[in-house]
Amino acid sequence: MISMNNLQIKRLENQLINSSRPITRNKNLPSKNFETVLQQIQNRDDEIIFSKHAINRMDHRDMTLSMEELKRLKSGFNKAEEKGVKDALILMGDKAFIASIKNKTVITTVNKEQLKDNVFTNIDGAVIV
């Protein structure tokens, strides 16, 4: 007959044995090396996010961005970040973007018609790209 203490010891032994088994990898999952994972994290950090408000403004004003314009916008974010800007006005041709540089987020967008006679507040820097 096994006493209560012996049963608890046996359970602990089983837990230790099971936890010390080598971890086997699921062979169906693709293998990723450290460099690949690091690159994915860095790319995610470089992504620019558009707030719901900014997307609504772009849709309402029929504004679209080409891949080249997105690259220029990222360049504007990087330049503002290098100078320590937190909230920026990024001017690109006939488009303007109010952005939170720290959060990598476009807060709102303005097209050519709204640029005239407009005052931009709550920014601490401007970038022209």
C-alpha positions as CSV (number, residue, x, y, z in Angstrom):
1,M,0.0,0.0,0.0
2,I,1.3,3.5,-1.0
3,S,1.0,6.2,1.7
4,M,0.0,9.7,0.9
5,N,3.5,11.0,1.1
6,N,4.8,8.3,-1.2
7,L,2.0,9.2,-3.7
8,Q,3.0,12.9,-3.6
9,I,6.7,11.9,-4.1
10,K,5.7,9.8,-7.1
11,R,3.8,12.6,-8.7
12,L,6.7,15.0,-8.2
13,E,9.0,12.5,-9.7
14,N,6.8,12.1,-12.8
15,Q,6.6,15.9,-13.1
16,L,10.3,16.2,-13.0
17,I,10.8,13.4,-15.5
18,N,8.2,14.8,-17.9
19,S,9.6,18.3,-17.6
20,S,13.2,17.2,-18.2
21,R,12.4,15.5,-21.6
22,P,13.9,17.3,-24.5
23,I,11.5,19.6,-26.4
24,T,10.7,18.3,-29.8
25,R,9.9,20.7,-32.5
26,N,6.8,20.3,-34.6
27,K,8.1,19.3,-38.0
28,N,5.2,20.9,-39.8
29,L,6.3,24.4,-38.7
30,P,8.8,26.2,-40.9
31,S,12.2,26.8,-39.3
32,K,13.2,30.3,-38.6
33,N,16.6,31.5,-37.7
34,F,17.4,34.4,-35.4
35,E,18.2,36.7,-38.3
36,T,14.8,36.1,-39.9
37,V,12.9,36.8,-36.7
38,L,15.0,39.9,-36.0
39,Q,14.3,41.2,-39.5
40,Q,10.6,40.7,-39.1
41,I,10.6,42.6,-35.8
42,Q,12.6,45.4,-37.3
43,N,10.2,45.6,-40.3
44,R,7.2,45.7,-38.0
45,D,8.8,48.6,-36.1
46,D,9.3,50.5,-39.4
47,E,5.7,50.1,-40.4
48,I,3.6,53.3,-40.4
49,I,0.1,52.9,-39.0
50,F,-2.8,55.0,-40.2
51,S,-5.4,55.8,-37.6
52,K,-9.1,55.1,-38.3
53,H,-9.6,58.9,-38.6
54,A,-6.8,59.3,-41.1
55,I,-8.2,56.4,-43.2
56,N,-11.7,58.0,-43.1
57,R,-10.2,61.4,-44.2
58,M,-8.3,59.8,-47.1
59,D,-11.4,58.0,-48.2
60,H,-13.6,61.0,-47.9
61,R,-11.0,63.2,-49.8
62,D,-10.2,60.6,-52.5
63,M,-6.6,60.5,-51.4
64,T,-4.4,57.5,-52.4
65,L,-0.7,56.8,-51.8
66,S,1.6,55.1,-54.2
67,M,4.4,52.9,-53.0
68,E,6.8,55.7,-53.8
69,E,4.8,58.1,-51.7
70,L,4.7,55.6,-48.8
71,K,8.5,55.4,-49.0
72,R,8.7,59.2,-48.9
73,L,6.3,59.3,-45.9
74,K,8.5,56.8,-44.0
75,S,11.5,59.0,-44.9
76,G,9.6,61.9,-43.3
77,F,9.0,59.9,-40.1
78,N,12.7,58.9,-39.9
79,K,13.8,62.5,-40.4
80,A,11.5,63.8,-37.7
81,E,12.5,61.0,-35.4
82,E,16.2,61.8,-35.9
83,K,15.5,65.4,-34.8
84,G,13.5,64.4,-31.8
85,V,10.2,65.5,-33.1
86,K,7.2,64.0,-31.3
87,D,4.2,65.3,-33.4
88,A,4.9,66.4,-36.9
89,L,3.4,68.0,-40.0
90,I,4.7,66.0,-42.9
91,L,4.3,67.8,-46.2
92,M,4.5,65.8,-49.4
93,G,3.5,67.6,-52.6
94,D,-0.1,68.5,-52.4
95,K,-0.7,66.3,-49.3
96,A,-0.1,66.9,-45.6
97,F,0.0,64.4,-42.8
98,I,-0.2,65.1,-39.0
99,A,1.7,62.3,-37.4
100,S,2.7,60.9,-34.0
101,I,6.3,60.1,-34.7
102,K,6.8,58.1,-31.5
103,N,3.8,55.9,-32.2
104,K,4.6,55.7,-36.0
105,T,1.0,56.7,-36.6
106,V,-0.6,59.1,-39.1
107,I,-3.3,60.9,-37.1
108,T,-5.0,62.8,-39.9
109,T,-4.5,63.8,-43.6
110,V,-5.1,67.0,-45.5
111,N,-5.3,67.4,-49.2
112,K,-4.5,70.4,-51.4
113,E,-7.9,72.2,-50.9
114,Q,-7.6,72.0,-47.1
115,L,-3.9,73.2,-47.1
116,K,-5.0,76.8,-48.0
117,D,-5.7,79.1,-45.1
118,N,-5.2,76.3,-42.6
119,V,-3.5,76.5,-39.2
120,F,-1.8,73.4,-37.8
121,T,-1.6,73.1,-34.0
122,N,-0.2,70.6,-31.5
123,I,2.9,69.9,-33.6
124,D,6.5,70.4,-32.6
125,G,8.1,70.0,-36.1
126,A,7.5,70.0,-39.8
127,V,9.1,67.8,-42.5
128,I,8.9,68.5,-46.2
129,V,9.6,65.4,-48.3
